[in-house]
Amino acid sequence: SGESTFMVEMNETASILNNISDRSLILLDEIGRGTSTYDGISIAWAIAEYLHEHPKAKAKTLFATHYHELNEMEARFSRIKNFNVSIRESGNKILFLRKLVPGGSEHSFGIHVAKMAGMPGKVTSKAIAMLSLLEKAHSNAELGFAKASSADEDNVQLSFFQLDDPLLEQIREDILNTDIDTLTPVEALMKLHSIKGLIQKK
């Protein structure tokens, strides 16, 4: 048909969402994986929330995902419960126990699976190094946003916001209109990503 894998996935998911009922059993696997990380997280979150908040159908749903950010939904939505497949770690090795246990997982163990599949050592070593760099960058981004948001909105005196620049004014308004007390960590990260995108487009 000439459609991308992601388009096919979105068509199928749209069909599910547009035809749910109280009798529905919905199985969703890795929704949003065919696009950028932030798009994928946003789509997956929105779909899960739509299913939970549907005004007529309370369909039973199993939603498998590697987006750890979605773990936060359990605290915000009464019918969402997190589960993960338990593992046992021994040194640098893991054993999948094939047992479903309550709670979300903070790790995907993708590199371990790559090792088990016989991926060349140079590839997995590089992957481990890259993962460390990306996790540090992610952590620093969240920390930077938290520090920037902690100042009282009414006392923002940074000269950055006093520059005569429409883009800076737009960013300033965006930050001042954000209720930081109600943001979840994933929403804060997405807000930071959005602001970064505005700056990069300049």
N, C-alpha and C positions, 0 to 999 in steps of 0.2 A: 504493500500500500504506500510505501515511501515515507511512512511516519517513523519518527525516532522512537526508541524504546521508552523515553520519558513521556512522549506524547501518548503512546499507547497506554502507559501506566495511568496518566491523568484522565484519559477517556474512560478507562475501566473504573477508576475511583469515582469519577463524576457520576457514572451510571449507578454505582452502589449508593452514593449519597442521595441521589434523586429518586431512589426507589425503596428506601428503607421503611420498615414497619416494625411493630412490636414483636413480630414473629421472626424477624431477621436475626441471623447469626453472621457476623461480619468478621472476616479474617484478613488483616492487612499486614503485609510484610515489607519492611524497609521502604515505606512511602517517602518520596522525595530524594532518593539516592541518585537520581539521574541528572541532577542540576547542582548548582553551587551549594556549598555548605549552608550558608545563611538562608538561601531560598528554600532549601530542603527542610531545615529546621522550622522555618516559618510555615511552610505548607503542612508539614506533619502536625505541628501544634494546632493549627487552625482546623484541620480535619478532625483531630481528636476532640477538640473543644466543641465543634459542630455536632458530632455524634453525642457527646455528653449533654449538650444543652438543647437538643432537638425537642421542639414543643409537643410533638405527638408520639414519636417512637423512641422507646428506651431500649434500643437494640443491644443484645449481648455482643461484645466486641473483644477480639484478641488482636492487639496492635503490637507487632514485633518491630523493634527499632534499635539502631545503634546510636541514636542521638541522645546522649546522656542528659542533655538539657531538658528533655521531656520528663525526667524524674521529678521535676518541680511541680508537675501538674497534680500529683497526688495530694499535695498540701492545699491546692486551690479548688479542687473539684471532688465532691463527696463520693462519687461512684467510681473514681479512678483508683486502681490499686496497682502498685508496681511489683513485678516479679522478675527474677533473673535465674539463669541456669548456673547452678553452683559449680565451683571448680576448687581444686586443691593445688596449692603452689608448693613446689619443693625446689629451692634454689632458683635457677633460671628456667625451670620446667613447670608445666601445668598439666593437670589431669582433669578432663571434663567429666563430671560426675553424672551428667544427664539427669539431674534432679532439679525441679522447679521449686524455688524458695522465695519467700516474701522479701520485698525490697528491690531498689534499683541497683544497677551496677555502674561503677565509675570507670570501668576499663572494658575494652573490646577484645583484647588479646589477639588482634589481627596478626601482629608480627610473630607471635608464638605459632599461630596456625600456619603462617608462611614457612616457618622453620620445619614444622611437621610435614609439610607438603614437599620438602626437599629443595626449597629455594636456595640458590647459591649463598654461601656465607657472606660474601662481599655485599650482596643486596640486603640481607637482613641486618648486617652491621650498620650499613648506611641508613637503613630505615630507623633503627634504634636512635642513631645520632640525630636524624631529622626530627623524630618524634620529641626528643628532649628539647630541641630548639623551639619547636612549635608550641609545646606546652609552656615553656618559659615565656614566650611572646604572648600567649593567651593570658597567662597569669598577670603579666605586666600590664596588659591592656585593661584588664578588669580592675587592677589596683589603681591605675592612672585615672580611670573613670570615677572610681570611688572617691579618690582624693579631690578631684575636680568638683564632684557633686556635694562634698561635705560642707563647703562654704555656704553661709546663709545667703539665700537668694536676694534678700533686700540689701545686702552689703557688698555686692559684687563691685569691686573697684579696679579690677584689672584693666590696665591700659589697652590690652588686647581688644577689649570691647568698646574702647573709645575711639578706635580708628574709623576713619570715614570710608568704609568699605561695605557695599550692600551684602556681600557674602557673609562677612563677619556679623553684620546686623541680623541676618537670617539665622545664623548659628546661635547668636546670643538669645534671640527670641525663642528658638527651639529649646534651648537649655532652660531658660526661665519658665517656660510653659510646661516643663516636665515635672511631674509629681514624683520626686525621687524616693519618697517614703513608701510608695506603693509598687515601685518597680521590682520585678523579680531579677535575679542575676542574668538570666538569658535575655530579658527585655533590655536591661542596662547594656549588655554587650551588643545587642542589635542596634540600640540607639547610638552607641559609640561608632559602630560600623557605618551607620548612616551618615554621621557627621564627618567621618573620615572620607567617605565617598564624595561628599560635597566639596571638601578641600581638594581632593585629588582631581576633580573635574575642572577646577579653576585654571 
